[in-house]
Amino acid sequence: MKRIAIGGLLALAVATSTAAADRKADRKYVEIYNRLVRTVAENFYDPNLHGSSWQTVAQHYRPRLRNVRTDQDFQRLGEQMLVELASGQIELSMPTEAEADWTGVGVRAWKMGKDLVVQEVDPISDARRQGLQPGDVILTPERELSGPAGTAASIRIRSCEGPEKLVSVRREGAFWPPQRPTFRWSVLRAGENRSIGYLRVDAFEDDAAELADRAMADLKDTDALIVDVRYNATGNASALRLASYFTEGSQPGFIHLTRPWLKQRGGLPDAGQVLAAPKATGVYTTAGVQRALAANGGAVALWTEDLGPRRYTRPVIVLQGEGTASAAEGFAWLMKLKTKATVMGRKTAGALLGSETFDLGQGWSVTLPTHGVWAAEGTSGDRPVPPQVVLPMSRASMCSGRDADLEAAMDRLTGARPAV
């Protein structure tokens, strides 16, 4: 009886503190906050929420609602709370961000230490016309780069030449959706009777299996191959078709396990449960994965195919980096575990999960992982993939117009000694 009384007092205290916090907060944001908390609790792929006490987390952040005055305030609060889940593929979107006409400024930029550094500039963008180039450091907060298409963003940069300057750049949406074609390839003659193929893949989408077949048909006679997924941050299980050209026989690739399946088994799986998932091959579309999950009780092991004589057996290097996410991480991970390829670059984003977007009302939405991805060995994909060969990022090489990663890959394949 005493334990029940204590539990009742705690529940009463929590309810009282919740009501007190809510009375001092904007009702609109209280309602969205409550939906966010409930949506995470009911849909996050791990029924144990990565070991966090989600309701305790929600109570911890709830008093801060009294300081929320704008959508930007609420988004910052929500993002701080969602970080507690320690998981990839989570995004809280404001009403304006949900509109189709919101976009970026035509550059790819990633963090190098504390600096946001331009990695690539779209060749036909206003950013290019305004003089932005790889190696420039963006000093303006990243959140301010996005906005309605056609509007101008005032961006302060520290240029490769050294001085800071303020530029006005039109928001145009380059790089998202991914540029077409998403597969691009070429062949380099590296000397007498020697050739090296270069295949850049910027997305693994429903057409990727067909594109992979076309690319590998053209590259099959090369003496070595570089597969570049550094800028690939989206996709689905179609990555398995390309991986099939490098695996010996059919190999277990991505094991997808949904929340209901995991909940029935008490949480995240052990290696034996992962290996017990029903096998499927040739599933290369988002709809195909969904059908396979539905047909197999919320669990499916997607395997590569045995391509026999079409298998590529010569040296392969995979280039990955901070911009490698989602299915591209799975591809790099699989190439590292199941093939003789060498993975070079830097850690990936850590977002290899299946996600869905949920409406929170009043224009707000949250994207959450609803099923996890595992390797056959039982390792979860909800973490960055480390390379086998680490390549440091160099702002100096970017400012000079060089691609140091690609140079390092070429040096490894040709036996050339790196420049001192």
C-alpha positions as CSV (number, residue, x, y, z in Angstrom):
1,M,0.0,0.0,0.0
2,K,2.8,2.4,0.8
3,R,4.3,2.0,-2.7
4,I,1.0,2.7,-4.3
5,A,0.6,5.9,-2.2
6,I,4.1,7.1,-3.1
7,G,3.3,6.4,-6.8
8,G,0.1,8.4,-6.5
9,L,1.9,11.3,-4.9
10,L,4.5,11.4,-7.7
11,A,1.8,11.3,-10.3
12,L,-0.1,14.1,-8.6
13,A,3.2,16.1,-8.3
14,V,4.0,15.6,-12.0
15,A,0.4,16.6,-13.1
16,T,0.5,19.6,-10.9
17,S,3.9,20.8,-12.2
18,T,2.7,20.2,-15.8
19,A,-0.4,22.2,-15.3
20,A,1.6,25.0,-13.7
21,A,4.1,25.1,-16.6
22,D,1.3,25.0,-19.2
23,R,-0.6,27.9,-17.6
24,K,2.3,30.2,-18.3
25,A,3.0,29.1,-21.8
26,D,1.4,29.9,-25.2
27,R,-1.4,27.3,-25.6
28,K,-0.6,26.8,-29.3
29,Y,2.9,25.6,-28.4
30,V,1.7,23.5,-25.5
31,E,-0.6,21.6,-27.9
32,I,2.2,21.0,-30.4
33,Y,4.6,20.0,-27.7
34,N,2.1,17.4,-26.3
35,R,1.6,16.0,-29.8
36,L,5.3,15.8,-30.3
37,V,5.9,14.0,-27.1
38,R,3.0,11.5,-27.8
39,T,4.1,11.0,-31.5
40,V,7.7,10.1,-30.4
41,A,6.5,7.8,-27.6
42,E,4.1,5.9,-30.0
43,N,6.2,5.7,-33.2
44,F,10.0,5.8,-32.5
45,Y,11.5,2.6,-33.9
46,D,13.0,1.4,-30.6
47,P,10.1,0.8,-28.2
48,N,12.5,1.4,-25.3
49,L,13.5,4.8,-26.8
50,H,17.3,4.0,-26.6
51,G,17.0,3.6,-22.9
52,S,15.8,7.1,-22.2
53,S,12.9,7.8,-19.9
54,W,11.0,9.8,-22.5
55,Q,8.3,11.1,-20.2
56,T,11.0,12.3,-17.8
57,V,12.7,14.0,-20.7
58,A,9.5,15.7,-21.7
59,Q,8.8,16.9,-18.2
60,H,12.4,18.3,-17.9
61,Y,11.9,20.5,-21.0
62,R,8.2,21.4,-20.5
63,P,8.9,24.4,-18.1
64,R,10.9,26.0,-20.9
65,L,7.7,26.4,-22.9
66,R,7.0,29.5,-20.9
67,N,9.9,31.2,-22.7
68,V,8.7,30.3,-26.2
69,R,7.4,33.3,-28.2
70,T,8.0,32.3,-31.8
71,D,8.2,29.3,-34.1
72,Q,12.0,29.6,-34.0
73,D,11.9,29.4,-30.2
74,F,9.8,26.3,-30.3
75,Q,11.9,24.6,-32.9
76,R,15.1,25.2,-30.8
77,L,13.3,23.7,-27.8
78,G,12.0,20.7,-29.6
79,E,15.3,20.0,-31.2
80,Q,17.1,20.1,-27.9
81,M,14.6,17.6,-26.5
82,L,14.9,15.3,-29.5
83,V,18.7,15.2,-29.2
84,E,18.1,13.2,-26.0
85,L,17.1,10.2,-28.2
86,A,20.7,10.0,-29.6
87,S,19.4,8.9,-33.0
88,G,19.7,9.9,-36.6
89,Q,16.8,10.7,-39.1
90,I,15.0,13.0,-36.7
91,E,13.8,16.4,-37.9
92,L,11.3,18.9,-36.4
93,S,10.0,21.1,-39.2
94,M,8.3,24.5,-38.8
95,P,5.2,25.5,-40.9
96,T,7.3,27.5,-43.3
97,E,9.8,24.7,-43.7
98,A,7.0,22.4,-44.7
99,E,6.2,24.6,-47.7
100,A,7.5,23.4,-51.1
101,D,9.0,26.7,-52.0
102,W,11.5,26.8,-49.1
103,T,15.0,26.1,-50.3
104,G,18.8,26.8,-49.9
105,V,21.4,28.9,-51.5
106,G,23.0,26.5,-54.0
107,V,26.0,25.2,-52.0
108,R,26.9,22.1,-50.0
109,A,28.5,23.0,-46.7
110,W,29.7,20.8,-43.8
111,K,31.3,21.4,-40.5
112,M,35.1,21.3,-40.2
113,G,35.7,21.7,-36.5
114,K,33.5,24.7,-35.6
115,D,33.5,26.2,-39.1
116,L,30.8,25.6,-41.7
117,V,32.8,25.2,-44.9
118,V,31.6,25.2,-48.5
119,Q,32.3,21.9,-50.1
120,E,30.6,22.3,-53.5
121,V,28.9,25.1,-55.4
122,D,26.2,24.5,-58.0
123,P,27.8,25.7,-61.4
124,I,24.7,27.6,-62.5
125,S,23.6,29.0,-59.2
126,D,23.6,32.6,-58.0
127,A,26.1,31.5,-55.3
128,R,28.6,30.8,-58.1
129,R,27.9,34.2,-59.7
130,Q,28.4,35.9,-56.4
131,G,31.9,34.3,-56.1
132,L,31.3,31.6,-53.5
133,Q,33.7,28.7,-53.9
134,P,34.8,25.5,-52.1
135,G,36.8,26.4,-49.0
136,D,34.9,29.5,-48.1
137,V,33.7,29.6,-44.4
138,I,30.1,30.6,-43.9
139,L,29.8,32.8,-40.8
140,T,26.1,33.3,-41.0
141,P,24.0,30.8,-38.9
142,E,23.1,27.8,-41.0
143,R,19.4,28.2,-40.2
144,E,19.4,31.6,-42.0
145,L,20.5,30.2,-45.3
146,S,17.1,28.6,-46.1
147,G,14.0,30.5,-47.0
148,P,11.4,31.0,-49.7
149,A,12.7,30.3,-53.2
150,G,13.7,33.5,-55.1
151,T,14.4,35.5,-52.0
152,A,17.9,36.8,-51.1
153,A,20.0,35.6,-48.2
154,S,22.6,37.9,-46.7
155,I,25.6,35.7,-46.1
156,R,28.8,36.7,-44.3
157,I,31.8,34.6,-45.4
158,R,35.5,34.3,-44.8
159,S,36.8,33.8,-48.2
160,C,39.7,31.6,-49.3
161,E,41.6,34.9,-49.9
162,G,41.3,35.7,-46.2
163,P,39.0,38.8,-45.7
164,E,35.4,38.6,-44.5
165,K,32.7,39.9,-46.8
166,L,28.9,40.1,-47.0
167,V,27.2,38.8,-50.1
168,S,23.6,38.6,-51.1
169,V,22.7,35.2,-52.7
170,R,19.4,34.2,-54.2
171,R,17.8,31.1,-52.7
172,E,17.5,28.5,-55.5
173,G,17.4,25.0,-54.1
174,A,20.4,23.5,-55.8
175,F,21.4,20.0,-54.7
176,W,17.9,19.1,-53.4
177,P,16.3,17.2,-54.9
178,P,19.5,15.4,-56.0
179,Q,20.9,16.5,-59.3
180,R,20.1,14.4,-62.3
181,P,21.3,11.9,-63.3
182,T,22.0,10.6,-59.8
183,F,24.6,8.2,-61.3
184,R,27.5,9.7,-63.3
185,W,30.5,7.8,-64.5
186,S,33.6,8.1,-66.6
187,V,36.8,6.2,-67.4
188,L,40.3,7.5,-66.9
189,R,43.2,6.1,-69.0
190,A,45.9,5.8,-66.3
191,G,48.7,4.6,-68.5
192,E,49.3,2.0,-71.2
193,N,46.7,-0.7,-71.0
194,R,45.3,0.5,-67.7
195,S,42.1,2.3,-66.9
196,I,40.3,3.5,-63.8
197,G,36.6,4.0,-63.6
198,Y,34.9,6.7,-61.5
199,L,31.3,6.3,-60.5
200,R,29.6,9.1,-58.5
201,V,26.3,8.3,-56.9
202,D,24.3,11.1,-55.4
203,A,21.1,9.2,-54.5
204,F,19.8,5.6,-54.3
205,E,16.3,6.0,-55.5
206,D,13.7,3.7,-57.2
207,D,15.6,4.0,-60.5
208,A,19.0,3.2,-59.0
209,A,19.0,-0.5,-59.8
210,E,18.7,0.3,-63.6
211,L,21.3,3.0,-63.4
212,A,23.7,0.7,-61.5
213,D,23.3,-1.9,-64.3
214,R,24.0,0.7,-67.0
215,A,27.0,2.1,-65.1
216,M,28.6,-1.3,-64.4
217,A,28.1,-2.4,-68.0
218,D,30.2,0.5,-69.1
219,L,32.8,0.1,-66.3
220,K,33.1,-3.7,-66.4
221,D,36.4,-3.7,-68.3
222,T,38.2,-1.1,-66.1
223,D,41.2,-2.2,-64.1
224,A,40.0,-0.5,-60.9
225,L,37.0,1.5,-59.8
226,I,36.3,4.4,-57.4
227,V,32.7,4.7,-56.1
228,D,32.0,8.1,-54.7
229,V,29.1,8.5,-52.3
230,R,30.4,11.5,-50.4
231,Y,27.4,13.6,-51.5
232,N,24.7,10.9,-51.2
233,A,22.3,11.6,-48.4
234,T,19.1,9.9,-49.5
235,G,17.7,6.7,-50.9
236,N,16.4,3.2,-50.3
237,A,17.3,-0.5,-50.6
238,S,18.2,0.0,-54.3
239,A,21.8,0.5,-53.0
240,L,21.9,-3.3,-52.8
241,R,21.8,-3.7,-56.6
242,L,25.1,-1.8,-56.9
243,A,26.6,-3.7,-54.0
244,S,25.7,-7.0,-55.7
245,Y,28.4,-6.3,-58.3
246,F,31.0,-6.5,-55.6
247,T,29.8,-9.3,-53.3
248,E,30.8,-12.9,-53.7
249,G,27.5,-14.7,-54.2
250,S,24.3,-13.6,-52.4
251,Q,25.1,-11.9,-49.1
252,P,22.9,-10.5,-46.2
253,G,22.7,-6.8,-46.6
254,F,20.1,-4.6,-44.8
255,I,18.0,-6.2,-42.1
256,H,14.9,-4.0,-41.6
257,L,13.0,-4.4,-38.3
258,T,10.0,-2.3,-37.4
259,R,8.8,-1.1,-34.0
260,P,5.9,-3.5,-33.7
261,W,8.2,-6.5,-34.4
262,L,10.8,-5.1,-31.9
263,K,8.1,-4.4,-29.3
264,Q,6.9,-8.0,-29.4
265,R,10.5,-9.1,-28.6
266,G,11.1,-6.7,-25.9
267,G,13.3,-4.1,-27.6
268,L,16.4,-4.1,-29.8
269,P,17.4,-7.5,-31.2
270,D,20.4,-9.7,-30.5
271,A,22.4,-11.2,-33.4
272,G,20.3,-14.4,-33.5
273,Q,17.0,-12.5,-33.9
274,V,18.6,-10.4,-36.7
275,L,19.7,-13.5,-38.6
276,A,16.2,-15.0,-38.2
277,A,14.5,-12.3,-40.2
278,P,12.9,-13.6,-43.4
279,K,15.1,-13.4,-46.5
280,A,14.3,-11.4,-49.7
281,T,16.3,-10.5,-52.8
282,G,15.7,-8.1,-55.7
283,V,13.8,-5.6,-53.5
284,Y,14.9,-2.2,-54.8
285,T,12.1,0.3,-54.3
286,T,10.6,1.9,-51.3
287,A,7.2,0.4,-52.0
288,G,8.9,-3.0,-52.4
289,V,10.5,-2.8,-48.9
290,Q,7.1,-1.8,-47.4
291,R,5.4,-4.8,-49.1
292,A,8.2,-7.1,-47.8
293,L,7.8,-5.8,-44.3
294,A,4.1,-6.2,-44.3
295,A,4.3,-9.7,-45.7
296,N,6.8,-10.8,-43.1
297,G,5.4,-9.4,-39.9
298,G,7.5,-6.3,-39.8
299,A,10.9,-7.8,-40.4
300,V,12.8,-8.6,-43.6
301,A,16.5,-9.3,-44.4
302,L,17.4,-7.9,-47.8
303,W,20.2,-9.7,-49.5
304,T,22.4,-8.9,-52.4
305,E,22.0,-10.9,-55.6
306,D,24.5,-13.4,-57.1
307,L,25.4,-11.7,-60.4
308,G,27.8,-14.5,-61.4
309,P,30.1,-13.5,-64.3
310,R,28.9,-9.9,-64.1
311,R,30.6,-9.5,-60.7
312,Y,33.4,-6.9,-60.6
313,T,36.5,-8.5,-59.1
314,R,39.2,-5.8,-59.6
315,P,40.3,-3.3,-56.9
316,V,37.5,-1.0,-55.6
317,I,37.7,2.1,-53.4
318,V,34.6,3.7,-51.9
319,L,34.8,7.4,-50.9
320,Q,32.5,8.5,-48.1
321,G,32.3,11.5,-45.8
322,E,30.1,13.7,-43.6
323,G,27.5,14.1,-46.3
324,T,27.1,10.3,-46.7
325,A,23.8,9.4,-45.1
326,S,20.9,7.0,-45.2
327,A,21.1,4.3,-47.9
328,A,24.6,5.5,-48.9
329,E,25.8,4.7,-45.4
330,G,24.3,1.2,-45.8
331,F,26.1,0.8,-49.1
332,A,29.5,1.9,-47.6
333,W,28.8,-0.3,-44.5
334,L,28.0,-3.3,-46.7
335,M,31.1,-2.8,-49.0
336,K,33.2,-2.6,-45.8
337,L,31.8,-5.8,-44.3
338,K,31.1,-8.0,-47.3
339,T,33.5,-7.1,-50.1
340,K,37.2,-6.6,-50.7
341,A,36.7,-2.9,-51.4
342,T,38.6,-0.3,-49.4
343,V,36.5,2.4,-47.8
344,M,38.3,5.8,-47.5
345,G,37.3,9.2,-46.2
346,R,35.6,10.2,-42.9
347,K,32.8,9.0,-40.7
348,T,29.3,9.1,-42.2
349,A,26.4,11.1,-40.8
350,G,24.9,8.2,-38.8
351,A,21.4,8.2,-40.2
352,L,20.8,4.7,-41.6
353,L,17.2,4.2,-40.5
354,G,13.8,4.0,-42.1
355,S,11.8,7.2,-41.3
356,E,8.3,8.6,-41.7
357,T,7.0,12.1,-41.3
358,F,4.1,12.8,-38.9
359,D,1.8,15.8,-38.8
360,L,1.7,17.6,-35.5
361,G,-0.9,20.1,-36.5
362,Q,-0.8,23.9,-37.3
363,G,1.8,23.2,-40.0
364,W,4.3,21.5,-37.8
365,S,5.7,18.0,-38.5
366,V,8.3,15.7,-37.2
367,T,10.3,13.0,-39.1
368,L,11.2,10.0,-37.0
369,P,12.8,6.6,-37.6
370,T,10.1,4.0,-37.5
371,H,12.2,1.0,-38.4
372,G,15.8,0.2,-37.8
373,V,18.5,-1.3,-40.0
374,W,20.9,-3.9,-38.9
375,A,23.8,-5.9,-40.4
376,A,23.7,-9.6,-40.3
377,E,26.3,-9.6,-37.5
378,G,23.7,-7.9,-35.3
379,T,25.2,-4.4,-35.4
380,S,22.8,-1.5,-35.6
381,G,23.0,1.1,-38.4
382,D,22.0,3.9,-36.1
383,R,25.6,5.1,-35.8
384,P,28.2,6.6,-38.1
385,V,30.2,4.2,-40.4
386,P,34.0,4.7,-39.9
387,P,36.3,4.4,-42.9
388,Q,39.1,1.9,-43.2
389,V,41.4,4.6,-44.3
390,V,40.9,8.1,-42.8
391,L,41.4,11.1,-45.1
392,P,41.6,14.4,-43.2
393,M,39.7,17.3,-44.7
394,S,41.8,20.2,-45.9
395,R,40.4,23.6,-46.4
396,A,43.6,24.6,-48.2
397,S,43.1,21.9,-50.8
398,M,39.5,23.0,-51.4
399,C,40.6,26.6,-51.8
400,S,43.1,25.5,-54.4
401,G,40.5,23.7,-56.4
402,R,41.8,20.2,-55.7
403,D,39.9,17.2,-54.6
404,A,42.2,15.7,-52.0
405,D,40.0,12.6,-51.3
406,L,39.9,11.7,-55.0
407,E,43.6,12.3,-55.4
408,A,44.3,10.0,-52.4
409,A,42.1,7.3,-54.0
410,M,43.9,7.6,-57.3
411,D,47.3,7.4,-55.6
412,R,46.3,4.2,-53.9
413,L,45.1,2.6,-57.1
414,T,48.0,3.7,-59.3
415,G,50.7,3.2,-56.7
416,A,51.7,6.9,-56.9
417,R,53.4,8.4,-53.9
418,P,51.4,11.3,-52.3
419,A,52.9,14.7,-52.8
420,V,54.9,16.0,-49.8
